[in-house]
Amino acid sequence: MSKDPNPLPWGAQDRFQAHFIVKTGSQRVNSEFLAKTKLKTEGHFAAKKVANVEWIGGNITLMLNADSELANMISKLPYNDAKIWVEPTRNGIRIHGGWKSSYEFRVSKELFGVYDRIASHVKRALGSPPV
Amino acid sequence: MHDSESDIFSQTSTREEFCNSLEKIGVDAEVAQIGTDEIEEGDYYSKHFTHSPAMVTNHGCIRVKGYNIDVVQIIQKG
């Protein structure tokens, strides 16, 4: 029997994600809360920067795309941090970025500010007043 | 042998380390005991995006006060 030249990794990997969650309680949420950033960039490799941000997904994107200050905040983030997803699940709406290794797994003040601003739009869409 | 290395170290979990990074940027955060938050039950992804992993490990939650975000959950791939 020949050995698999590309074995699939299994078990826990050195890839972490932090989900910033707005709880919905008993309120049912659906795909109208789905959103992800579509980035326009400038430059290449280490010099790659975000030039423009567009949100694609459900109805929540209307609120997110209308917030020019949010777009401005995201464009100042490093390229990898600017990739953001908003996902509804059973108990809450999750805002998260991509996977990070344990060495780079932390949050900056600017990134937390962006997540909190997205969360304020989510709260408003849920009908509760933002903080 | 490195004499500069301390003989004592404090073992911290991933969520404790992440909680420390939140406190460093001025966020009032508190580590919750694993498995105590309702958010840890059920799916962690909507499965609407193609990147959703098939298997993940829950590392517990951090409660955040004074922000629109209620809780932060730490997840590991695999």
Backbone of each chain as ProteinMPNN parsed JSONL, in Angstrom:
{"seq_chain_A": "MSKDPNPLPWGAQDRFQAHFIVKTGSQRVNSEFLAKTKLKTEGHFAAKKVANVEWIGGNITLMLNADSELANMISKLPYNDAKIWVEPTRNGIRIHGGWKSSYEFRVSKELFGVYDRIASHVKRALGSPPV", "coords_chain_A": {"N_chain_A": [[0.839, -1.199, 0.0], [0.608, 2.192, -0.932], [1.961, 5.238, 0.479], [0.054, 8.073, 1.494], [0.75, 11.01, -0.211], [-0.119, 13.56, 0.396], [-1.218, 13.975, 3.219], [-4.227, 14.457, 5.111], [-4.614, 17.032, 7.527], [-5.356, 16.426, 10.967], [-7.174, 16.683, 14.061], [-6.829, 19.234, 16.647], [-5.81, 22.331, 15.356], [-3.233, 24.879, 15.02], [-4.841, 27.26, 14.782], [-6.837, 29.93, 15.422], [-9.911, 31.597, 16.335], [-11.799, 34.438, 17.226], [-15.032, 34.999, 18.196], [-17.171, 37.678, 18.155], [-19.942, 38.354, 19.827], [-23.377, 39.223, 19.56], [-25.996, 38.8, 21.609], [-29.146, 37.25, 21.001], [-31.214, 36.307, 22.472], [-34.431, 35.019, 22.841], [-35.246, 35.725, 20.402], [-35.847, 35.033, 17.004], [-33.587, 34.751, 14.373], [-32.62, 35.294, 10.962], [-31.291, 34.719, 7.63], [-31.118, 37.37, 6.891], [-29.328, 38.688, 8.427], [-26.85, 38.013, 7.516], [-23.587, 38.821, 6.437], [-20.671, 39.962, 4.68], [-17.414, 41.353, 4.142], [-16.41, 42.907, 1.114], [-13.547, 43.577, -0.405], [-11.738, 46.269, -1.902], [-8.528, 46.688, -3.07], [-5.212, 48.202, -2.79], [-1.891, 48.093, -4.049], [0.648, 45.532, -3.353], [1.546, 42.412, -1.723], [3.313, 42.963, 1.284], [2.706, 45.629, 1.286], [0.057, 45.833, 0.709], [-3.054, 47.403, 0.804], [-6.261, 48.405, 2.082], [-8.559, 49.879, -0.024], [-11.208, 50.408, -0.56], [-14.384, 49.532, 0.842], [-16.98, 47.194, 0.664], [-20.102, 45.907, 1.68], [-21.528, 42.7, 1.44], [-24.401, 40.566, 1.233], [-27.17, 39.853, 3.358], [-30.117, 41.805, 4.352], [-29.033, 43.443, 6.346], [-26.769, 44.549, 5.304], [-27.504, 46.896, 4.066], [-27.622, 48.815, 6.073], [-24.988, 48.668, 6.969], [-23.485, 49.361, 4.697], [-24.315, 51.971, 4.428], [-23.018, 53.337, 6.396], [-20.559, 55.455, 6.46], [-18.473, 56.136, 8.141], [-17.828, 53.716, 9.351], [-16.81, 52.335, 7.117], [-14.575, 53.892, 6.677], [-13.15, 53.381, 9.033], [-12.623, 50.632, 8.7], [-11.025, 50.667, 6.425], [-8.649, 51.551, 7.444], [-7.603, 49.428, 8.75], [-5.289, 46.58, 8.961], [-4.892, 44.539, 5.995], [-5.648, 41.769, 6.32], [-7.169, 41.839, 8.666], [-9.32, 43.28, 7.846], [-11.045, 41.616, 6.592], [-14.096, 40.578, 7.24], [-16.756, 38.793, 8.765], [-20.276, 38.428, 9.253], [-22.492, 36.504, 10.981], [-25.574, 34.872, 11.518], [-26.562, 32.83, 14.236], [-28.073, 30.269, 16.336], [-28.341, 31.316, 19.028], [-27.239, 33.828, 18.906], [-25.772, 36.654, 17.12], [-22.937, 36.486, 15.244], [-19.841, 38.106, 14.927], [-16.929, 38.027, 13.169], [-13.421, 37.551, 12.286], [-10.827, 36.255, 10.128], [-8.938, 33.115, 10.459], [-6.368, 32.862, 12.957], [-2.944, 32.344, 13.961], [-1.607, 31.125, 17.117], [0.384, 32.9, 17.851], [-0.263, 35.369, 16.761], [-2.708, 35.864, 17.757], [-4.726, 38.075, 18.897], [-6.469, 41.149, 19.742], [-6.734, 44.37, 18.311], [-7.154, 47.81, 19.388], [-8.392, 49.32, 17.405], [-9.525, 47.366, 15.745], [-11.331, 46.175, 17.524], [-12.99, 48.348, 17.896], [-14.182, 48.536, 15.364], [-15.604, 46.072, 15.257], [-17.375, 46.526, 17.384], [-18.835, 48.663, 16.415], [-20.11, 47.492, 14.235], [-21.634, 45.7, 15.687], [-23.34, 47.515, 16.934], [-24.99, 48.272, 14.828], [-26.183, 45.812, 14.334], [-27.611, 45.458, 16.715], [-29.41, 47.583, 16.49], [-30.83, 46.744, 14.264], [-32.032, 44.561, 15.376], [-33.821, 45.735, 16.961], [-33.197, 46.699, 19.438], [-31.833, 49.243, 21.594], [-28.634, 50.599, 20.755], [-25.508, 50.557, 22.664]], "CA_chain_A": [[0.0, 0.0, 0.0], [1.438, 3.402, -0.99], [1.677, 6.251, 1.5], [-0.594, 9.273, 0.962], [1.743, 12.108, -0.23], [-0.73, 14.778, 0.968], [-2.16, 13.547, 4.267], [-5.092, 15.509, 5.658], [-4.336, 17.286, 8.94], [-6.487, 16.123, 11.83], [-6.969, 17.157, 15.423], [-6.84, 20.687, 16.795], [-4.705, 23.002, 14.665], [-2.846, 26.168, 15.608], [-5.653, 28.287, 14.122], [-7.848, 30.391, 16.39], [-10.855, 32.636, 15.912], [-12.617, 35.003, 18.301], [-16.344, 35.435, 17.716], [-17.732, 38.775, 18.95], [-21.344, 37.936, 19.692], [-24.512, 39.983, 20.089], [-26.998, 37.796, 21.959], [-30.482, 37.555, 20.492], [-32.209, 35.763, 23.399], [-35.395, 34.099, 22.207], [-35.593, 36.276, 19.078], [-35.402, 34.22, 15.872], [-32.918, 35.549, 13.339], [-32.422, 34.509, 9.742], [-30.178, 35.097, 6.762], [-31.032, 38.823, 6.658], [-28.184, 39.17, 9.204], [-25.598, 37.547, 6.912], [-22.827, 39.865, 5.732], [-19.216, 39.85, 4.63], [-16.802, 42.482, 3.444], [-15.787, 42.709, -0.198], [-12.539, 44.639, -0.331], [-10.943, 46.717, -3.045], [-7.217, 46.93, -2.462], [-4.135, 48.87, -3.543], [-0.569, 47.571, -3.718], [0.823, 44.084, -3.302], [2.324, 41.8, -0.638], [3.251, 43.643, 2.581], [2.183, 46.997, 1.109], [-1.342, 45.753, 0.298], [-3.92, 48.211, 1.669], [-7.684, 48.437, 1.725], [-8.915, 51.16, -0.629], [-12.658, 50.601, -0.47], [-15.078, 48.403, 1.477], [-18.4, 47.02, 0.345], [-20.687, 44.769, 2.397], [-22.455, 41.906, 0.635], [-25.15, 39.609, 2.052], [-28.597, 40.09, 3.595], [-30.633, 43.174, 4.524], [-28.188, 44.217, 7.27], [-25.738, 45.243, 4.518], [-27.988, 48.252, 3.738], [-27.184, 49.665, 7.191], [-23.515, 48.672, 7.034], [-22.971, 50.129, 3.558], [-24.676, 53.385, 4.591], [-22.168, 53.919, 7.441], [-19.27, 55.826, 5.85], [-17.457, 56.13, 9.196], [-17.421, 52.312, 9.483], [-15.959, 52.048, 5.954], [-13.321, 54.602, 6.928], [-12.446, 52.642, 10.099], [-12.146, 49.354, 8.149], [-9.947, 50.917, 5.461], [-7.403, 51.803, 8.183], [-7.142, 48.164, 9.339], [-4.471, 45.742, 8.079], [-5.721, 43.839, 5.005], [-6.233, 40.519, 6.833], [-8.184, 42.157, 9.682], [-10.473, 43.916, 7.195], [-11.957, 40.562, 6.122], [-15.016, 40.409, 8.39], [-18.009, 38.071, 8.486], [-21.369, 38.523, 10.23], [-23.278, 35.271, 10.79], [-26.575, 34.587, 12.541], [-26.683, 31.453, 14.721], [-29.292, 30.091, 17.132], [-28.429, 32.171, 20.22], [-26.632, 35.14, 18.752], [-25.201, 37.042, 15.829], [-21.491, 36.422, 15.431], [-19.0, 38.953, 14.076], [-15.578, 37.468, 13.322], [-12.468, 37.68, 11.195], [-10.277, 34.976, 9.678], [-8.191, 32.331, 11.447], [-5.045, 33.385, 13.299], [-2.129, 31.429, 14.764], [-1.556, 31.538, 18.527], [1.332, 34.018, 17.997], [-0.877, 36.64, 16.337], [-4.105, 35.84, 18.196], [-5.096, 39.151, 19.82], [-7.311, 42.14, 19.066], [-6.269, 45.752, 18.487], [-8.21, 48.752, 19.774], [-9.08, 49.731, 16.174], [-10.354, 46.243, 15.287], [-12.453, 46.04, 18.467], [-13.895, 49.471, 17.592], [-14.942, 48.165, 14.157], [-16.563, 45.02, 15.64], [-18.413, 47.112, 18.243], [-19.701, 49.492, 15.568], [-20.972, 46.544, 13.495], [-22.58, 45.185, 16.693], [-24.36, 48.544, 17.177], [-25.952, 48.146, 13.712], [-26.918, 44.558, 14.555], [-28.578, 45.726, 17.799], [-30.439, 48.466, 15.957], [-31.675, 45.908, 13.379], [-32.79, 43.656, 16.236], [-34.834, 46.545, 17.637], [-32.77, 47.14, 20.779], [-30.977, 50.433, 21.452], [-27.204, 50.334, 20.915], [-24.849, 51.148, 23.843]], "C_chain_A": [[0.875, 1.25, 0.0], [0.996, 4.423, 0.053], [1.057, 7.484, 0.84], [0.412, 10.431, 0.961], [1.202, 13.408, 0.366], [-1.723, 14.408, 2.064], [-2.976, 14.713, 4.802], [-4.728, 15.753, 7.122], [-5.55, 16.928, 9.792], [-6.148, 16.555, 13.247], [-6.946, 18.667, 15.454], [-5.601, 21.3, 16.156], [-4.385, 24.331, 15.347], [-3.536, 27.308, 14.857], [-6.795, 28.655, 15.06], [-8.715, 31.492, 15.78], [-11.58, 33.139, 17.157], [-13.916, 35.492, 17.68], [-16.893, 36.486, 18.668], [-19.242, 38.705, 18.758], [-22.316, 38.935, 20.318], [-25.601, 38.949, 20.358], [-28.386, 38.227, 21.472], [-31.58, 37.058, 21.428], [-33.125, 34.794, 22.687], [-35.778, 34.554, 20.803], [-35.012, 35.401, 17.956], [-34.76, 35.12, 14.827], [-32.667, 34.669, 12.116], [-31.317, 35.114, 8.886], [-30.135, 36.594, 6.423], [-29.844, 39.428, 7.428], [-26.844, 38.673, 8.662], [-24.888, 38.705, 6.229], [-21.347, 39.518, 5.713], [-18.65, 41.024, 3.854], [-16.251, 42.031, 2.093], [-14.828, 43.892, -0.354], [-11.959, 44.983, -1.695], [-9.604, 47.146, -2.475], [-6.28, 47.678, -3.407], [-2.829, 48.221, -3.131], [-0.54, 46.058, -3.621], [1.645, 43.68, -2.082], [2.192, 42.615, 0.649], [2.628, 45.034, 2.478], [0.701, 47.015, 0.722], [-2.235, 46.491, 1.297], [-5.354, 48.171, 1.172], [-8.013, 49.832, 1.184], [-10.403, 51.452, -0.474], [-13.325, 49.338, 0.089], [-16.528, 48.384, 1.034], [-18.89, 45.809, 1.128], [-21.622, 44.04, 1.453], [-23.162, 40.901, 1.542], [-26.615, 39.985, 2.158], [-28.937, 41.561, 3.805], [-29.754, 44.054, 5.408], [-27.123, 45.009, 6.503], [-26.182, 46.657, 4.122], [-27.53, 49.237, 4.805], [-25.662, 49.79, 7.207], [-22.915, 49.491, 5.896], [-23.264, 51.621, 3.687], [-23.769, 54.097, 5.61], [-20.775, 54.219, 6.873], [-18.136, 55.837, 6.883], [-16.929, 54.709, 9.415], [-16.472, 51.931, 8.339], [-14.582, 52.698, 6.13], [-12.48, 53.873, 7.973], [-11.855, 51.337, 9.552], [-10.966, 49.58, 7.197], [-8.611, 51.212, 6.143], [-6.835, 50.527, 8.806], [-6.154, 47.465, 8.402], [-5.378, 44.891, 7.181], [-6.403, 42.592, 5.589], [-7.308, 40.768, 7.892], [-9.452, 42.742, 9.064], [-11.444, 42.895, 6.604], [-12.841, 40.169, 7.299], [-16.29, 39.697, 7.921], [-19.009, 38.337, 9.611], [-22.289, 37.329, 9.957], [-24.323, 35.117, 11.883], [-26.526, 33.11, 12.938], [-27.841, 31.419, 15.72], [-29.42, 31.099, 18.29], [-27.849, 33.573, 20.052], [-26.117, 35.401, 17.351], [-23.704, 37.231, 16.029], [-20.768, 37.308, 14.418], [-17.582, 38.422, 14.253], [-14.72, 37.732, 12.101], [-11.986, 36.31, 10.767], [-9.554, 34.249, 10.801], [-6.833, 32.955, 11.691], [-4.272, 32.333, 14.091], [-2.055, 31.956, 16.191], [-0.622, 32.734, 18.74], [0.692, 35.367, 17.674], [-2.31, 36.784, 16.846], [-4.356, 36.874, 19.3], [-5.947, 40.149, 19.04], [-6.754, 43.54, 19.341], [-7.46, 46.627, 18.866], [-9.053, 49.136, 18.556], [-10.024, 48.618, 15.686], [-11.555, 46.046, 16.21], [-13.484, 47.145, 18.214], [-14.778, 49.177, 16.386], [-15.995, 47.121, 14.505], [-17.706, 45.608, 16.474], [-19.366, 47.985, 17.431], [-20.636, 48.61, 14.729], [-22.053, 46.019, 14.448], [-23.681, 46.207, 16.98], [-25.423, 48.514, 16.069], [-26.813, 46.901, 13.882], [-27.992, 44.787, 15.617], [-29.739, 46.574, 17.293], [-31.402, 47.658, 15.066], [-32.526, 44.941, 14.185], [-33.893, 44.396, 17.003], [-34.472, 46.931, 19.043], [-31.822, 48.325, 20.636], [-29.496, 50.072, 21.621], [-26.627, 51.062, 22.132], [-24.146, 52.434, 23.445]], "O_chain_A": [[1.78, 1.372, 0.825], [-0.166, 4.472, 0.454], [1.48, 7.892, -0.241], [0.892, 10.809, 2.029], [1.978, 14.264, 0.793], [-2.934, 14.513, 1.867], [-2.468, 15.827, 4.93], [-4.551, 14.8, 7.882], [-6.681, 17.123, 9.347], [-4.983, 16.766, 13.587], [-7.032, 19.316, 14.412], [-4.481, 20.843, 16.386], [-5.17, 24.838, 16.147], [-2.873, 28.215, 14.355], [-7.608, 27.812, 15.44], [-8.315, 32.203, 14.858], [-11.932, 32.354, 18.038], [-13.904, 36.3, 16.752], [-17.062, 36.218, 19.858], [-19.755, 38.963, 17.669], [-22.116, 39.419, 21.432], [-26.074, 38.292, 19.43], [-28.745, 39.403, 21.525], [-32.755, 37.352, 21.208], [-32.672, 33.867, 22.015], [-36.528, 33.877, 20.1], [-33.825, 35.075, 17.967], [-35.333, 36.14, 14.444], [-32.521, 33.452, 12.232], [-30.513, 35.916, 9.361], [-29.212, 37.041, 5.742], [-29.406, 40.538, 7.125], [-25.808, 38.893, 9.289], [-25.519, 39.487, 5.519], [-20.838, 38.862, 6.622], [-19.327, 41.614, 3.012], [-15.706, 40.936, 1.951], [-15.247, 45.047, -0.426], [-11.721, 44.108, -2.529], [-9.556, 47.892, -1.497], [-6.506, 47.777, -4.613], [-2.673, 47.835, -1.972], [-1.56, 45.387, -3.784], [2.345, 44.499, -1.488], [1.076, 42.928, 1.066], [2.09, 45.555, 3.455], [0.146, 48.077, 0.439], [-2.174, 46.229, 2.499], [-5.616, 47.934, -0.007], [-7.774, 50.838, 1.852], [-10.805, 52.6, -0.28], [-12.876, 48.221, -0.166], [-17.212, 49.408, 1.028], [-18.187, 44.804, 1.231], [-22.415, 44.664, 0.748], [-22.576, 40.435, 2.52], [-27.234, 40.387, 1.172], [-28.148, 42.447, 3.478], [-29.73, 45.274, 5.242], [-26.632, 46.025, 6.996], [-25.342, 47.521, 3.871], [-27.103, 50.349, 4.494], [-25.117, 50.872, 7.429], [-21.951, 50.229, 6.099], [-22.546, 52.446, 3.121], [-23.759, 55.326, 5.674], [-19.92, 53.336, 6.814], [-16.98, 55.58, 6.545], [-15.734, 54.515, 9.637], [-15.452, 51.281, 8.567], [-13.559, 52.115, 5.773], [-11.263, 53.754, 7.832], [-10.73, 50.973, 9.892], [-10.026, 48.787, 7.164], [-7.56, 51.136, 5.506], [-5.721, 50.533, 9.33], [-6.162, 47.713, 7.196], [-6.501, 44.563, 7.565], [-7.598, 42.383, 5.377], [-8.256, 39.991, 8.004], [-10.522, 42.709, 9.672], [-12.537, 43.255, 6.166], [-12.39, 39.51, 8.236], [-16.817, 39.962, 6.841], [-18.63, 38.455, 10.776], [-22.797, 37.163, 8.849], [-23.992, 35.221, 13.064], [-26.456, 32.237, 12.073], [-28.513, 32.43, 15.925], [-30.491, 31.667, 18.501], [-27.957, 34.407, 20.952], [-26.037, 34.501, 16.515], [-23.263, 38.021, 16.863], [-21.046, 37.265, 13.22], [-17.082, 38.37, 15.377], [-15.216, 38.088, 11.031], [-12.659, 35.309, 11.012], [-9.552, 34.699, 11.947], [-6.214, 33.506, 10.781], [-4.867, 31.526, 14.806], [-2.401, 33.11, 16.445], [-0.801, 33.499, 19.688], [1.065, 36.388, 18.251], [-3.039, 37.688, 16.439], [-4.215, 36.576, 20.486], [-6.126, 40.014, 17.83], [-6.356, 43.851, 20.463], [-8.616, 46.241, 18.69], [-10.274, 49.261, 18.654], [-11.154, 48.878, 15.274], [-12.664, 45.781, 15.745], [-14.69, 46.915, 18.304], [-15.962, 49.515, 16.371], [-17.151, 47.253, 14.105], [-18.866, 45.236, 16.295], [-20.561, 48.044, 17.721], [-21.806, 48.941, 14.537], [-23.222, 45.907, 14.079], [-24.824, 45.829, 17.239], [-26.609, 48.706, 16.336], [-28.014, 46.922, 13.611], [-29.137, 44.368, 15.451], [-30.898, 46.321, 17.621], [-32.616, 47.857, 15.104], [-33.606, 44.541, 13.748], [-34.772, 43.782, 17.607], [-35.316, 47.435, 19.785], [-31.082, 48.405, 19.656], [-29.144, 49.322, 22.532], [-27.184, 52.064, 22.58], [-23.531, 53.087, 24.288]]}, "seq_chain_B": "MHDSESDIFSQTSTREEFCNSLEKIGVDAEVAQIGTDEIEEGDYYSKHFTHSPAMVTNHGCIRVKGYNIDVVQIIQKG", "coords_chain_B": {"N_chain_B": [[21.565, 25.744, 29.131], [19.679, 28.4, 30.273], [20.243, 31.002, 32.303], [18.741, 33.25, 32.651], [16.127, 32.59, 32.418], [13.03, 32.236, 34.059], [12.215, 30.162, 36.884], [9.671, 29.753, 37.521], [6.416, 29.699, 36.14], [3.265, 30.968, 35.003], [0.467, 29.139, 34.142], [-1.669, 29.791, 31.535], [-4.899, 29.858, 30.006], [-6.13, 29.884, 26.574], [-8.322, 31.605, 26.347], [-7.989, 33.183, 28.596], [-5.627, 34.501, 27.941], [-6.512, 35.93, 25.703], [-8.426, 37.488, 26.912], [-6.792, 39.062, 28.496], [-5.573, 40.54, 26.456], [-7.739, 42.035, 25.626], [-8.235, 43.555, 27.918], [-5.931, 45.043, 27.95], [-6.385, 46.907, 25.925], [-8.239, 48.446, 27.06], [-10.795, 47.421, 27.465], [-13.473, 46.327, 29.431], [-13.437, 43.258, 30.564], [-14.273, 39.826, 31.336], [-13.344, 36.585, 32.207], [-15.265, 33.706, 31.56], [-16.462, 30.675, 33.037], [-15.822, 27.646, 31.328], [-18.315, 26.264, 29.2], [-20.53, 27.365, 30.444], [-22.021, 29.338, 29.254], [-24.899, 30.073, 27.306], [-24.442, 30.461, 24.648], [-22.512, 28.728, 23.867], [-23.742, 26.426, 23.234], [-25.1, 24.526, 20.555], [-24.759, 25.369, 16.992], [-21.766, 26.977, 15.804], [-21.428, 28.337, 13.526], [-23.138, 29.759, 10.704], [-23.229, 28.281, 8.467], [-23.654, 29.271, 5.966], [-21.594, 30.378, 4.615], [-18.836, 29.415, 2.578], [-16.437, 28.889, 3.831], [-16.807, 27.77, 6.308], [-15.747, 25.755, 8.975], [-15.593, 22.141, 9.391], [-15.134, 20.915, 11.797], [-14.629, 22.039, 15.076], [-13.061, 23.341, 18.103], [-14.267, 24.314, 21.2], [-13.21, 26.959, 23.208], [-14.289, 28.357, 25.248], [-15.808, 31.311, 26.799], [-15.69, 34.946, 26.981], [-16.877, 37.507, 28.938], [-18.121, 40.685, 28.082], [-18.308, 44.04, 29.159], [-20.299, 46.989, 28.917], [-20.324, 47.501, 26.194], [-21.571, 47.076, 22.779], [-21.168, 44.503, 22.061], [-21.834, 41.409, 23.517], [-20.616, 39.052, 24.355], [-17.532, 37.221, 23.945], [-16.437, 34.533, 22.095], [-14.041, 31.956, 22.085], [-12.575, 30.028, 19.614], [-11.145, 27.089, 18.265], [-9.642, 25.677, 15.378], [-10.394, 22.419, 14.229]], "CA_chain_B": [[20.814, 26.269, 30.287], [19.594, 29.864, 30.272], [20.037, 31.453, 33.681], [17.781, 34.351, 32.699], [14.763, 32.057, 32.416], [12.453, 32.068, 35.388], [11.853, 28.782, 37.238], [8.221, 29.714, 37.757], [5.581, 30.295, 35.102], [1.84, 30.776, 35.279], [-0.201, 28.522, 32.995], [-2.915, 30.511, 31.217], [-5.65, 29.304, 28.876], [-6.217, 30.788, 25.414], [-9.299, 32.668, 26.592], [-7.401, 34.109, 29.572], [-4.669, 35.329, 27.192], [-7.281, 36.852, 24.866], [-9.058, 38.43, 27.852], [-5.736, 40.023, 28.847], [-5.373, 41.449, 25.313], [-8.879, 42.961, 25.648], [-8.037, 44.487, 29.041], [-4.833, 45.953, 27.57], [-6.903, 47.998, 25.076], [-9.202, 49.209, 27.859], [-12.131, 46.818, 27.474], [-13.806, 45.655, 30.69], [-13.768, 41.884, 30.177], [-14.163, 38.855, 32.414], [-13.35, 35.202, 31.71], [-16.362, 32.884, 32.095], [-16.137, 29.246, 33.116], [-16.169, 26.975, 30.068], [-19.573, 25.508, 29.178], [-21.574, 27.996, 31.26], [-22.803, 30.32, 28.491], [-25.834, 29.451, 26.353], [-23.912, 30.647, 23.297], [-21.634, 27.586, 23.577], [-24.582, 25.316, 22.77], [-25.544, 24.673, 19.156], [-23.761, 25.62, 15.949], [-20.979, 28.211, 15.926], [-21.415, 28.959, 12.2], [-24.44, 29.693, 10.04], [-23.028, 27.347, 7.336], [-23.985, 29.93, 4.701], [-20.336, 30.72, 3.947], [-18.131, 28.19, 2.195], [-15.232, 28.663, 4.64], [-17.163, 27.236, 7.63], [-15.031, 24.491, 9.229], [-16.443, 21.001, 9.753], [-14.901, 20.534, 13.187], [-13.97, 23.079, 15.873], [-12.986, 23.128, 19.545], [-14.693, 25.493, 21.969], [-12.306, 27.314, 24.304], [-15.021, 29.121, 26.249], [-16.257, 32.681, 26.521], [-15.267, 36.109, 27.762], [-18.007, 38.452, 28.995], [-17.686, 42.069, 27.866], [-19.273, 44.979, 29.762], [-20.314, 48.384, 28.456], [-20.226, 47.592, 24.734], [-22.658, 46.407, 22.055], [-20.823, 43.079, 22.047], [-22.176, 40.826, 24.816], [-19.698, 37.983, 24.749], [-16.547, 36.811, 22.939], [-16.17, 33.097, 22.212], [-12.769, 31.556, 21.479], [-12.76, 28.78, 18.867], [-9.944, 26.558, 17.601], [-9.964, 24.81, 14.227], [-10.06, 20.998, 14.392]], "C_chain_B": [[20.847, 27.787, 30.255], [19.276, 30.332, 31.686], [18.981, 32.546, 33.787], [16.33, 33.862, 32.739], [14.261, 31.846, 33.835], [12.108, 30.605, 35.631], [10.343, 28.63, 37.374], [7.495, 30.323, 36.565], [4.125, 30.072, 35.473], [1.168, 30.254, 34.018], [-1.521, 29.251, 32.74], [-3.585, 29.868, 30.006], [-5.709, 30.344, 27.755], [-7.198, 31.921, 25.693], [-8.803, 33.66, 27.651], [-6.415, 35.052, 28.881], [-5.412, 36.36, 26.356], [-7.969, 37.908, 25.726], [-8.042, 39.5, 28.279], [-5.512, 41.024, 27.716], [-6.527, 42.448, 25.214], [-8.696, 44.005, 26.75], [-6.938, 45.501, 28.722], [-5.319, 47.119, 26.717], [-8.05, 48.744, 25.773], [-10.61, 48.669, 27.888], [-12.336, 46.076, 28.793], [-14.302, 44.245, 30.359], [-13.499, 40.92, 31.326], [-14.28, 37.441, 31.833], [-14.487, 34.431, 32.371], [-15.917, 31.424, 32.119], [-16.626, 28.545, 31.842], [-17.468, 26.168, 30.212], [-20.707, 26.146, 29.955], [-22.442, 28.981, 30.474], [-23.668, 29.6, 27.458], [-25.322, 29.502, 24.917], [-23.025, 29.469, 22.875], [-22.415, 26.358, 23.11], [-24.971, 25.578, 21.307], [-24.404, 24.996, 18.216], [-23.042, 26.954, 16.171], [-20.914, 28.96, 14.594], [-22.799, 28.806, 11.561], [-24.433, 28.667, 8.911], [-23.47, 27.959, 6.004], [-22.726, 30.302, 3.915], [-19.543, 29.441, 3.691], [-16.938, 27.888, 3.103], [-15.543, 28.001, 5.985], [-16.47, 25.891, 7.872], [-15.982, 23.386, 9.672], [-16.311, 20.685, 11.243], [-14.143, 21.646, 13.925], [-13.949, 22.682, 17.352], [-13.369, 24.42, 20.248], [-13.716, 25.744, 23.117], [-12.982, 28.219, 25.324], [-15.234, 30.571, 25.874], [-15.633, 33.717, 27.451], [-16.451, 37.066, 27.765], [-17.472, 39.88, 28.925], [-18.75, 42.994, 28.436], [-19.148, 46.365, 29.144], [-20.17, 48.571, 26.964], [-21.432, 46.914, 24.089], [-22.43, 44.902, 21.95], [-21.099, 42.523, 23.445], [-21.111, 39.849, 25.29], [-18.737, 37.672, 23.602], [-16.284, 35.323, 23.146], [-14.889, 32.758, 21.459], [-12.93, 30.155, 20.883], [-11.435, 28.381, 18.217], [-10.359, 25.614, 16.481], [-9.54, 23.378, 14.525], [-10.582, 20.411, 15.689]], "O_chain_B": [[21.92, 28.39, 30.214], [18.185, 30.091, 32.203], [18.395, 32.758, 34.848], [15.419, 34.628, 33.054], [14.981, 31.341, 34.697], [11.749, 29.887, 34.698], [9.811, 27.52, 37.347], [7.917, 31.353, 36.039], [3.788, 29.112, 36.166], [1.286, 30.856, 32.951], [-2.382, 29.319, 33.618], [-2.911, 29.391, 29.094], [-5.386, 31.515, 27.953], [-6.945, 33.068, 25.323], [-9.155, 34.839, 27.61], [-6.364, 36.244, 29.186], [-5.009, 37.522, 26.293], [-8.084, 39.068, 25.331], [-8.377, 40.678, 28.408], [-5.29, 42.209, 27.966], [-6.329, 43.58, 24.771], [-8.965, 45.189, 26.546], [-6.992, 46.653, 29.152], [-4.74, 48.205, 26.769], [-8.738, 49.561, 25.161], [-11.534, 49.374, 28.291], [-11.483, 45.298, 29.218], [-15.441, 44.063, 29.928], [-12.63, 41.15, 32.167], [-15.197, 37.146, 31.067], [-14.658, 34.489, 33.589], [-15.091, 31.003, 31.309], [-17.717, 28.829, 31.349], [-17.684, 25.485, 31.213], [-21.759, 25.525, 30.114], [-23.482, 29.416, 30.968], [-23.228, 28.643, 26.82], [-25.715, 28.693, 24.077], [-22.81, 29.237, 21.686], [-21.832, 25.376, 22.65], [-25.144, 26.726, 20.895], [-23.232, 24.911, 18.585], [-23.628, 27.922, 16.655], [-20.408, 30.08, 14.533], [-23.528, 27.854, 11.84], [-25.488, 28.232, 8.451], [-23.641, 27.238, 5.02], [-22.782, 30.516, 2.704], [-19.576, 28.506, 4.49], [-16.473, 26.749, 3.144], [-14.616, 27.698, 6.736], [-16.597, 24.981, 7.053], [-17.036, 23.651, 10.25], [-17.269, 20.239, 11.875], [-13.124, 22.131, 13.435], [-14.705, 21.816, 17.793], [-12.854, 25.491, 19.925], [-13.431, 24.842, 23.904], [-12.307, 28.791, 26.181], [-14.885, 31.004, 24.776], [-15.131, 33.409, 28.532], [-16.974, 37.402, 26.703], [-16.511, 40.238, 29.607], [-19.944, 42.775, 28.234], [-18.048, 46.851, 28.883], [-19.92, 49.685, 26.504], [-22.219, 46.257, 24.769], [-23.371, 44.129, 21.773], [-20.655, 43.094, 24.441], [-20.751, 39.821, 26.467], [-19.082, 37.838, 22.432], [-15.947, 34.9, 24.251], [-14.678, 33.215, 20.336], [-13.364, 29.224, 21.561], [-10.706, 29.221, 17.691], [-11.312, 24.847, 16.623], [-8.436, 23.151, 15.022], [-10.374, 19.228, 15.958]]}, "name": "protein", "num_of_chains": 2, "seq": "MSKDPNPLPWGAQDRFQAHFIVKTGSQRVNSEFLAKTKLKTEGHFAAKKVANVEWIGGNITLMLNADSELANMISKLPYNDAKIWVEPTRNGIRIHGGWKSSYEFRVSKELFGVYDRIASHVKRALGSPPVMHDSESDIFSQTSTREEFCNSLEKIGVDAEVAQIGTDEIEEGDYYSKHFTHSPAMVTNHGCIRVKGYNIDVVQIIQKG"}
